[in-house]
């Protein structure tokens, strides 16, 4: 039998194959991370450019629209806090620029736009309803009143999300708590603070219940499903909104990162997230094909859920 230079047996061919597959996945992840880092800078430039003719891409236009809508809501609350002082015509544009300048907020709004694009693509390709998925329909009829009520609330929230995306809008109450704080800090910085700003912040916060927002409802519903939460990982049954939330919770990843992985050119990350969530290989393949019908699945010989999580943790901050 052949020996290595140190006298040991040569590596098992299956071991070499597994290492080669893992190295390929790591390379794909690194390329994807570089693309995301570059995309953020390009998106920020496009959004900050006053020439609206360049906003031909649906995603860029949608992100710009949502950012402008957030700024308009913030300024409206600020003006309402002291109507006698009158409006500030320059405040809104300055606030738009400030919101675009925050990487976390920009990434979240970008992920929402991508989620809607993926949702509409699946509606066109496999007739998956963007609001009433088979899982939501079954949960509405669940014998547990709390689960049924939660599903009904989610149905309404998802319908609002779809309508808002068509209008390129985003209700400030739909922001996660940390990003709401960012938005309010931007308002404070652009208006100089003071009593008027404090009253505006108080009014905005009083009208928000994060648990009742779409993302809060999604997380609550997936956790409420308990032993049946694996159903949330079946995209064709769950629909995109529940699927992305269930995958994020199961894989231990931020939801926005999961949405980005499901978009074009991030096949390796999606594969690792699906594996990290504990799905068996046939289920991984089924979800992968739905989201990337024209891509070939990366090699994943001997890839376990724990190993997938370790690779995701080692290869960048996006997950």
C-alpha positions in Angstrom: 0.0 0.0 0.0 1.3 3.5 -0.9 2.5 5.6 2.0 2.8 9.4 2.5 6.1 11.0 3.2 5.6 10.8 6.9 4.9 7.1 6.6 1.1 7.3 7.1 -1.6 5.9 4.7 -2.7 8.3 2.0 -6.0 10.1 2.5 -9.2 8.2 1.7 -10.5 9.3 -1.8 -13.8 10.0 -0.3 -12.1 12.3 2.3 -10.3 14.1 -0.5 -13.5 14.5 -2.4 -15.3 16.0 0.7 -12.4 18.4 1.3 -12.5 19.5 -2.3 -16.2 20.1 -2.2 -15.9 22.1 1.0 -13.1 24.2 -0.5 -15.3 24.9 -3.6 -18.1 26.0 -1.3 -15.8 28.3 0.6 -14.5 29.8 -2.7 -18.1 30.4 -3.8 -19.0 32.1 -0.5 -16.0 34.3 -0.7 -16.9 35.4 -4.2 -20.5 36.0 -3.1 -19.3 38.1 -0.1 -17.1 40.3 -2.3 -20.1 40.8 -4.7 -22.3 41.9 -1.8 -19.8 44.3 -0.5 -19.4 45.9 -3.9 -23.1 45.9 -4.5 -23.7 48.0 -1.4 -21.4 50.7 -2.6 -22.9 50.7 -6.1 -26.4 50.8 -4.7 -25.6 53.7 -2.4 -24.2 55.6 -5.4 -27.2 55.0 -7.5 -29.6 56.0 -4.8 -27.7 59.2 -4.1 -27.7 60.3 -7.7 -30.2 62.9 -8.7 -30.6 61.7 -12.2 -33.7 59.5 -12.0 -33.2 58.2 -15.5 -30.7 55.7 -14.2 -33.3 54.1 -11.9 -34.4 51.7 -14.6 -33.7 48.6 -12.5 -36.7 47.6 -10.5 -34.7 46.8 -7.3 -32.9 50.2 -7.2 -36.2 52.1 -7.9 -38.0 50.1 -5.2 -35.3 50.6 -2.6 -35.2 54.4 -3.4 -39.0 54.5 -3.1 -39.0 52.8 0.3 -36.2 55.1 1.7 -38.1 58.2 0.5 -41.3 56.9 2.0 -39.6 56.3 5.4 -38.1 59.9 5.2 -41.6 61.3 4.4 -43.1 59.6 7.4 -40.4 60.9 9.7 -40.7 64.4 8.5 -44.5 64.3 8.6 -44.3 63.3 12.3 -41.7 66.1 13.0 -43.9 68.7 11.3 -47.0 67.6 13.1 -45.3 67.9 16.4 -45.2 71.7 16.0 -47.4 72.8 13.1 -46.9 76.5 13.9 -43.3 76.3 13.0 -44.1 75.3 9.5 -42.3 72.8 7.2 -38.7 72.6 6.2 -38.4 72.0 2.5 -34.8 70.8 2.7 -35.2 68.4 5.6 -36.7 65.5 3.6 -33.9 65.3 1.0 -31.3 65.6 3.7 -33.0 62.8 5.7 -33.2 60.6 2.6 -29.4 61.0 2.1 -28.8 60.2 5.8 -30.9 57.0 5.6 -29.2 55.8 2.4 -25.9 56.3 4.2 -26.7 53.7 6.9 -25.4 50.3 5.7 -27.7 48.3 8.0 -30.9 50.1 7.0 -30.0 50.1 3.3 -29.3 46.3 3.4 -32.6 45.7 5.1 -34.6 47.7 2.6 -32.7 46.0 -0.2 -33.6 42.6 1.2 -37.3 43.5 1.3 -37.1 44.5 -2.4 -35.4 41.2 -3.2 -37.9 39.2 -1.2 -40.8 40.7 -3.3 -39.0 40.0 -6.5 -38.4 36.4 -5.5 -42.1 36.1 -4.4 -43.4 37.4 -7.7 -41.1 35.2 -9.7 -42.4 32.1 -7.8 -46.0 33.3 -8.4 -45.3 33.5 -12.2 -43.3 30.2 -12.4 -45.1 27.8 -10.0 -48.3 29.8 -9.2 -47.3 30.2 -5.5 -49.7 32.8 -4.1 -47.7 35.7 -2.6 -50.2 36.2 0.2 -52.2 33.0 0.8 -49.8 30.1 0.7 -51.1 26.5 1.3 -49.6 26.6 4.8 -51.2 29.9 5.8 -54.5 28.6 4.5 -54.3 25.5 6.6 -53.2 27.4 9.7 -56.2 29.8 9.4 -58.3 26.7 9.8 -56.3 25.3 12.7 -58.2 24.1 15.8 -56.1 26.2 18.1 -57.7 29.7 18.2 -54.4 31.5 18.9 -52.7 29.9 15.9 -55.7 30.6 13.6 -55.8 34.2 14.8 -52.1 34.6 14.3 -52.3 33.2 10.7 -55.2 35.7 10.0 -53.1 38.6 11.2 -50.2 37.4 9.1 -52.4 37.1 6.0 -53.4 40.8 6.4 -49.8 41.8 7.1 -48.5 40.0 4.0 -51.3 41.6 1.9 -50.2 45.0 3.2 -46.6 44.2 2.4 -47.5 43.3 -1.2 -49.5 46.5 -1.7 -46.7 48.5 -0.2 -44.1 46.9 -2.5 -46.3 47.8 -5.5 -46.3 51.4 -4.3 -42.6 51.3 -3.4 -43.4 52.2 0.2 -42.4 50.9 3.6 -44.4 51.7 6.8 -42.0 52.9 9.5 -43.7 50.5 11.9 -42.4 47.6 9.9 -38.8 48.3 10.7 -37.1 46.1 13.2 -36.4 47.8 16.5 -32.7 48.4 15.9 -33.4 50.0 12.5 -36.2 52.1 13.9 -33.6 53.5 16.3 -31.3 54.3 13.3 -34.1 56.1 11.5 -35.0 58.2 14.6 -31.3 59.0 15.2 -31.1 60.2 11.5 -34.2 62.4 12.1 -32.6 63.8 15.2 -29.3 64.6 13.4 -31.0 66.3 10.4 -33.4 68.4 12.5 -31.1 69.4 15.2 -33.0 67.6 18.0 -34.9 69.7 20.4 -38.5 69.6 21.8 -40.1 69.2 18.4 -38.0 66.2 17.5 -38.6 64.6 20.9 -42.3 64.9 20.5 -42.1 63.4 17.0 -40.1 60.5 18.2 -42.6 59.9 21.0 -45.5 59.9 18.6 -43.8 57.5 16.2 -42.9 55.0 19.0 -46.4 55.2 20.5 -47.9 54.0 17.2 -45.5 51.0 16.8 -45.8 47.4 18.1 -42.9 45.4 16.7 -44.6 42.1 17.5 -47.6 43.1 15.4 -45.5 43.9 12.4 -45.1 41.5 9.5 -41.7 40.2 10.6 -42.8 39.9 14.2 -45.9 37.9 13.2 -43.8 35.7 11.0 -41.4 34.8 13.8 -44.2 34.3 16.3 -46.1 32.0 13.9 -43.0 29.8 13.1 -42.2 29.4 16.7 -45.9 28.7 17.5 -45.8 25.8 15.0 -43.4 23.9 17.3 -43.0 20.3 16.0 -44.6 21.3 12.8 -42.2 24.1 12.1 -40.3 22.0 9.6 -43.3 22.6 7.3 -42.1 26.2 7.1 -39.0 24.9 5.4 -41.0 23.6 2.4 -41.1 26.6 0.2 -43.9 25.4 -2.1 -46.2 25.0 1.0 -45.0 27.8 3.2 -44.6 30.6 0.7 -41.6 32.9 0.7 -42.4 35.0 3.8 -42.7 32.0 6.2 -39.9 30.1 4.4 -37.3 32.8 4.8 -38.2 33.3 8.5 -38.2 29.5 9.2 -34.9 29.1 7.4 -33.3 32.0 9.3 -34.4 30.6 12.7 -33.4 27.0 11.9 -30.0 27.9 10.4 -29.3 30.6 13.0 -28.9 33.3 10.4 -30.3 36.8 10.0 -33.4 36.8 7.9 -32.0 39.5 5.5 -29.0 37.3 4.9 -31.3 34.4 4.0 -33.2 36.5 1.5 -29.9 37.6 -0.1 -28.8 34.0 -0.4 -32.0 33.1 -2.2 -31.3 35.8 -4.8 -29.2 35.3 -7.9 -25.5 34.4 -7.7 -25.5 33.1 -4.2 -26.2 29.4 -4.7 -23.4 28.2 -2.3 -24.7 30.3 0.6 -28.3 29.1 0.0 -27.1 25.4 -0.1 -25.2 25.9 3.2 -28.1 27.5 4.9 -30.5 24.8 3.9 -28.1 22.2 5.1 -27.4 24.1 8.3 -31.2 24.1 9.0 -31.0 20.3 9.2 -32.9 19.5 6.0 -32.2 16.1 4.4 -30.5 16.1 1.0 -33.7 15.5 -1.1 -35.4 18.5 0.7 -32.3 20.7 0.2 -32.4 19.9 -3.5 -36.1 20.6 -3.8 -35.9 24.1 -2.2 -32.7 24.8 -4.1 -34.3 24.0 -7.5 -37.3 26.2 -6.7 -35.2 29.2 -6.0 -32.4 28.6 -8.5 -34.0 26.6 -11.3 -31.2 27.3 -13.8 -28.3 26.7 -11.5 -26.5 23.4 -10.7 -26.3 22.5 -7.1 -22.8 22.8 -5.6 -21.0 19.6 -4.6 -21.6 18.9 -0.9 -20.1 15.4 -0.2 -20.4 14.5 3.5 -21.6 18.0 4.4 -23.4 17.9 7.8 -25.6 20.5 9.4 -22.9 21.3 12.0 -20.2 21.6 9.3 -22.4 23.8 7.2 -22.9 26.1 10.2 -19.2 26.2 10.8 -18.4 27.1 7.2 -21.0 29.9 7.3 -19.6 31.2 10.6 -16.0 31.1 9.3 -16.5 32.8 5.9 -18.0 36.2 6.6 -20.3 38.5 8.6 -23.3 38.2 6.3 -24.8 35.2 8.1 
